[in-house]
Amino acid sequence: MPKVIKSEAYVIQKINYIHANPVRKQYVKSPEDWVWSSANGESKIKVESVL
């Protein structure tokens, strides 16, 4: 069921959760190491700021 985004803190929590997924799966040691993550500043995927 979709959740309503009610606050900036909620958005940040969800972004951090998504960034941590490859770490939880032990694909990488830190979110920045995942090539296709917006946490990686050198990723070819460019994301506009949501905040």
N, C-alpha and C positions, 0 to 999 in steps of 0.2 A: 504494500500500500504506500503510495507517495506521501511524503511528509512536507508540510508547508515550511518554507525557510522563514523563520521568525526573527532571527538575529544574525549579526555578523559573527558572533561566537559559534553559532551552529554551522555556518558556512565554513569557517576555519576548521572546525572539528571534522567535517566531511572531507575537505581537501586533504587534511593530514591522514585520515583513514585511507583514502585512495592512494596517496603517496606511499603509505606503509605496506600496501598489499604485496609488492614484489619482495619486500624484506621479510614479511611473515612467511612467504612461500620459500624463502631462502634462495631466491634467484640472485640477489645482490645483498651487499652488506649495508648499504644506505640508499635512501630514495634517490639521491642524486646520481647514483651509479646506473640506474635503469634508463636505457637509451630513450625510450618512448614516454618518459615522464615529464610533466611540466615542472617537476622539482629539479630536473637537470637543465641548467642554464644553457647548455650547448645542444639541447635537443632540437631536432628539425621541426618539431611541433611548436608553434608559437601560440600562446594563449593570452588573450587580453585579460587584464586585471579584473577580478570580480569584486574587488573591494574599493 
